[in-house]
Amino acid sequence: MFFQHSSDIWRDFPELVPAALYAEGITPDADAGARIAAHAERAAARLAGASESDLPEIQAWRRTFARMGLKPTQYRCASEALLRRFRKEGALPRLHPLIDLCNAVSIAYAVPIAVFDVSRITSHVEVRYAAGDETYMTFGGATEQPPAGEVIFADAAGRAHARRWTNRQSGHSAVRDSTANVLIVAEALHDTAAADVEALVATLADELNTLWPVTPKSAILTPAAPRFEFPA
């Protein structure tokens, strides 16, 4: 299996810095509470001096959403939505230790992180423009059809695993208690994205190894090396 961005995405968003991580052996019984709290403290410190919309990581995604024809205050990237909820409520809901950990790392770095159950993916995941015939399943179980030109995470079966790029994932490949093998994707477009994404991946790999433990495989992708391969 593999993960990649299409050549059109690299062409239109040359500032993109994506990373992918694959891990096996995830279980729902890990105690991630202390690590989540540490990352939440970092997020709170950043929000003490600015709102989430002022952060350079979020501003870059807002500009990208505007370029895609989306109103940034109507459709937010995942990290902005999480930071907004965290600022208002002081905490994020607990769903699964891996999701909770990735959400905490996401708000600490203000970078969107997507997590997919590999067993629910067909062949590959590619971030590309929709053809208009793909299907997307919401967390409520409803089926939607992204319009042609929308940036989606698509597999070989024509299933969209995320809509509007980093706005919303699909319920079809969401992590659940039975999930064992996962693909994790982080994407940034701000000026210091290269260094920040590298630090994020190192942090996340260390956390995964500590909590489960697993030995994750990871890579930072570039136009010259756009594909991340992992076991089926």
C-alpha positions, 0 to 999 in steps of 0.5 A: 500500500502507499500514500501520496499527493498527486502531481497537481497538488504539488504543482498548485501548493509547492509550499506543502510539507507533508509527513506520513507514519505507519504503525502496527499493533495499536490497542485501545487500552494504552494510558495516554493521559499524561502525554496528552496533558503535556501537549495540551499545556503547550497548546494552552501556552500558545493560545495565552498570547494569541487566538488560534487564527493568529498562529502562522500554521493556521493562517497558512491553512486559511490562505490555502482554503481561500485558494480552494474557494472555501470560506476559511471561517466556515470550513476550518482545517482540523487543527484550527477546529481542535484549537478553537474547541480547546480554547473554549472548553479547556479540553478535548473529548476522549475518543481512543488513546491514539486519536486523543494523542494525535489530537493533542499533538495536533493542537500543540503544533497547530498542524492537522493530523489525520489517522486512518485505519489501514484495514479500511483502505483499498490499495492506497490513499492519494490526496488529489482533486476529486473527479466527482464520482467518489463517495464519502461516508460521514461519521453519522453514516450518511453518504456524500459525493464530493464535487469535482475539483474538491481536494480529497483523500481517495483510495483505489475504490473511489472512496473519499477518506477526507473531504476539503483536504484537512477539513473533515475525515470519513467515518469509514476509516476512522480509528475504533477499538478493533483498529490495529494498523494505522496510517497517520498523515500530518501536513503544513504549509507555513514558512517553518513547516519543514522544521516543524513537521520534522519535530512533530513526526519525531515527537509522535513516533516517540510517543507511539513507541512509549505508549504501546510500544510500536516501531513506527515507520515514517517519512517526510514527503517531497515532490522528488520523493512523494510516495510513502509505502507501507505493508498491506 
